[in-house]
Amino acid sequence: MNGNDSMTETPVSERLSDSKLLAMQWKTIDWKKAEQEVNRLQVRIVKATQEKKWNTVKRLQYLLTHSFHAKALAVRRVTTNKGKKTAGVDGEIWRAPAMKMRAVLSLTDKNYRAKPLRRVYIEKKDKKKKRPLGIPTMYDRAMQALYALALEPVAETTADTKSFGFRKGRCCQDACEYIFTALSRKVSPEWVLEGDIKGCFDNISHEWLVENILIG
């Protein structure tokens, strides 16, 4: 018998190293299918929210947060945005495809506890003061992105239709358009006042506020 005929071919997963296999799995993810599957569950969550079927909402959210496609999209989001090169307290950054795939397979809510934030100070627009910024680890950011996929359908369905800040699919131009429409009527206010209340009272003592405003 021919020696070649008697040997079975070694599976690809056994011939490749762990890192190469993970990298190959990441590169072969069908992102279009992943987006379709996640969107399908999100649409079902929206319908259940509109019908106030909260048990169904919870069940669908569980399915979504434990979905491979949702986890893959969450990891892709945190590894492609502006903060992809900024590490948290653990100093870890997911650059290589193998690291990204390993992160997808490791995302779980079992015994999950978020790590402390890395505190940095960035300059404000006036460049005179700095404001603190807390940076989560890559893993915590991926968990946030994963659960945001399940929470956004409910939030967008129940949120105020006139709010535009930090809303998916909305921008400052939408707010400007609404303001223009609201102020272009004959009965609209003629003036809009803007003030920094906290900054106005920064130099006033607490005792003065109590004596002159709260009491008198």
C-alpha positions as CSV (number, residue, x, y, z in Angstrom):
1,M,0.0,0.0,0.0
2,N,1.2,3.5,-0.9
3,G,2.3,5.3,2.2
4,N,0.7,8.5,1.1
5,D,-2.7,6.7,0.6
6,S,-2.6,5.3,4.2
7,M,-2.2,8.7,5.8
8,T,-5.0,11.1,6.4
9,E,-4.5,14.8,5.9
10,T,-3.8,16.8,9.1
11,P,-6.5,19.3,9.8
12,V,-5.6,22.9,9.1
13,S,-6.3,23.8,12.8
14,E,-3.6,21.4,13.9
15,R,-1.0,22.5,11.4
16,L,-1.3,26.2,12.3
17,S,-0.1,27.8,15.5
18,D,-2.7,29.2,17.9
19,S,-1.9,32.8,16.9
20,K,-2.0,32.1,13.2
21,L,-5.3,30.2,13.6
22,L,-6.8,33.1,15.5
23,A,-5.6,35.6,13.0
24,M,-7.1,33.6,10.2
25,Q,-10.4,33.4,12.0
26,W,-10.5,37.2,12.5
27,K,-9.6,37.9,8.8
28,T,-12.4,35.5,7.6
29,I,-15.2,37.0,9.6
30,D,-18.2,38.0,7.4
31,W,-18.8,41.5,8.7
32,K,-21.8,42.1,6.5
33,K,-23.5,39.0,7.9
34,A,-22.4,40.0,11.4
35,E,-24.1,43.5,11.0
36,Q,-27.2,41.9,9.6
37,E,-27.6,39.4,12.5
38,V,-27.0,42.1,15.1
39,N,-29.4,44.5,13.3
40,R,-32.1,41.7,13.2
41,L,-32.0,41.3,16.9
42,Q,-32.0,45.0,17.5
43,V,-35.1,45.4,15.4
44,R,-36.8,42.7,17.5
45,I,-35.8,44.6,20.6
46,V,-37.3,47.8,19.3
47,K,-40.6,46.1,18.5
48,A,-40.7,44.4,21.9
49,T,-40.0,47.8,23.6
50,Q,-42.7,49.5,21.7
51,E,-45.1,46.8,22.8
52,K,-43.8,47.0,26.3
53,K,-43.0,43.3,26.4
54,W,-40.1,43.7,28.9
55,N,-39.5,40.0,29.4
56,T,-39.0,39.6,25.7
57,V,-36.7,42.6,25.6
58,K,-34.5,41.0,28.4
59,R,-34.4,37.7,26.5
60,L,-33.4,39.3,23.2
61,Q,-30.8,41.4,24.9
62,Y,-29.3,38.3,26.5
63,L,-29.2,36.6,23.0
64,L,-27.5,39.7,21.6
65,T,-24.8,40.1,24.3
66,H,-23.9,36.4,24.0
67,S,-23.8,36.5,20.2
68,F,-20.5,35.8,18.5
69,H,-21.3,38.4,15.8
70,A,-22.1,41.1,18.4
71,K,-18.8,40.4,20.3
72,A,-16.9,40.6,17.0
73,L,-18.5,44.0,16.1
74,A,-17.8,45.3,19.6
75,V,-14.1,44.4,19.4
76,R,-13.9,45.9,15.9
77,R,-15.4,49.1,17.1
78,V,-12.8,49.6,19.9
79,T,-9.9,48.7,17.7
80,T,-10.8,51.0,14.8
81,N,-11.9,54.2,16.6
82,K,-9.7,57.2,17.7
83,G,-8.8,55.6,21.0
84,K,-7.5,52.4,19.5
85,K,-3.9,53.3,20.4
86,T,-4.6,54.4,24.0
87,A,-4.2,51.8,26.6
88,G,-5.9,51.6,30.0
89,V,-4.3,50.7,33.4
90,D,-3.2,47.3,32.1
91,G,-1.2,48.8,29.2
92,E,-2.8,46.4,26.7
93,I,-3.6,47.4,23.1
94,W,-5.2,45.0,20.6
95,R,-3.2,45.6,17.5
96,A,-2.7,42.1,15.9
97,P,-5.6,40.1,14.3
98,A,-4.9,37.2,16.7
99,M,-5.3,39.5,19.7
100,K,-8.6,40.8,18.4
101,M,-9.9,37.3,17.8
102,R,-8.8,36.2,21.3
103,A,-10.6,39.2,22.7
104,V,-13.8,38.1,20.9
105,L,-13.6,34.6,22.3
106,S,-12.9,35.9,25.8
107,L,-15.7,38.5,26.2
108,T,-18.1,37.2,28.9
109,D,-20.1,38.6,31.7
110,K,-19.3,35.7,34.0
111,N,-17.4,37.0,37.1
112,Y,-16.8,40.2,35.1
113,R,-15.5,43.2,37.1
114,A,-14.4,46.4,35.4
115,K,-10.8,47.5,36.1
116,P,-9.9,51.0,37.5
117,L,-9.7,53.8,35.0
118,R,-6.5,55.3,33.9
119,R,-6.6,59.0,34.8
120,V,-5.0,61.5,32.5
121,Y,-5.4,65.2,32.2
122,I,-6.1,66.9,28.8
123,E,-6.2,70.6,27.9
124,K,-9.4,72.4,27.6
125,K,-10.1,74.7,24.6
126,D,-8.9,77.8,26.4
127,K,-5.6,75.9,27.2
128,K,-5.5,77.5,30.6
129,K,-7.1,74.5,32.5
130,K,-7.0,70.8,32.2
131,R,-9.8,68.4,32.7
132,P,-9.5,64.8,34.0
133,L,-10.2,61.9,31.6
134,G,-10.7,58.3,32.7
135,I,-9.6,55.7,30.2
136,P,-10.9,52.2,30.5
137,T,-9.0,49.1,29.4
138,M,-9.6,47.7,26.0
139,Y,-11.5,44.8,27.5
140,D,-13.8,47.1,29.4
141,R,-14.3,49.3,26.3
142,A,-15.3,46.2,24.3
143,M,-17.8,45.1,27.0
144,Q,-19.3,48.6,27.0
145,A,-19.6,48.5,23.2
146,L,-21.2,45.0,23.4
147,Y,-23.8,46.0,25.9
148,A,-24.4,49.3,24.1
149,L,-25.6,47.2,21.1
150,A,-28.3,45.8,23.4
151,L,-29.2,49.0,25.2
152,E,-29.3,51.5,22.3
153,P,-32.5,50.0,20.7
154,V,-34.4,50.6,24.0
155,A,-32.8,54.0,24.7
156,E,-33.6,55.2,21.2
157,T,-37.1,54.0,21.3
158,T,-38.0,55.5,24.7
159,A,-35.8,58.7,24.5
160,D,-37.0,62.3,24.1
161,T,-37.5,63.0,20.4
162,K,-36.1,66.5,20.9
163,S,-32.7,65.5,22.4
164,F,-29.7,65.3,20.1
165,G,-26.6,64.9,22.3
166,F,-24.8,61.6,22.1
167,R,-27.5,60.1,20.0
168,K,-26.9,57.5,17.3
169,G,-27.7,58.8,13.9
170,R,-28.0,62.4,15.1
171,C,-25.6,65.3,15.0
172,C,-25.3,69.0,15.8
173,Q,-26.8,69.9,12.4
174,D,-30.0,68.2,13.4
175,A,-30.1,70.3,16.6
176,C,-29.5,73.4,14.6
177,E,-32.3,72.6,12.2
178,Y,-34.7,72.0,15.0
179,I,-33.7,75.3,16.7
180,F,-34.1,77.2,13.5
181,T,-37.6,75.7,13.0
182,A,-38.6,76.5,16.6
183,L,-37.3,80.1,16.5
184,S,-38.6,81.0,13.0
185,R,-42.2,81.3,14.0
186,K,-44.0,84.6,14.7
187,V,-44.6,83.6,18.4
188,S,-41.0,82.4,19.0
189,P,-38.8,84.2,21.5
190,E,-36.6,86.9,20.2
191,W,-33.6,86.3,22.5
192,V,-31.6,83.2,23.6
193,L,-29.4,83.6,26.7
194,E,-26.5,81.4,27.5
195,G,-24.6,81.5,30.7
196,D,-22.0,79.5,32.7
197,I,-23.8,79.4,36.1
198,K,-21.0,77.4,37.8
199,G,-18.3,79.7,36.4
200,C,-20.3,82.7,37.5
201,F,-20.4,81.6,41.1
202,D,-16.9,80.1,41.4
203,N,-15.5,83.2,43.2
204,I,-18.5,83.6,45.5
205,S,-18.3,81.9,48.9
206,H,-20.8,79.3,50.0
207,E,-21.8,81.4,53.0
208,W,-22.7,84.4,50.7
209,L,-24.9,82.1,48.6
210,V,-26.7,80.7,51.6
211,E,-27.3,84.2,53.1
212,N,-28.3,86.1,50.0
213,I,-30.0,83.5,47.8
214,L,-31.2,80.5,49.8
215,I,-32.3,82.4,52.8
216,G,-33.0,85.9,51.7
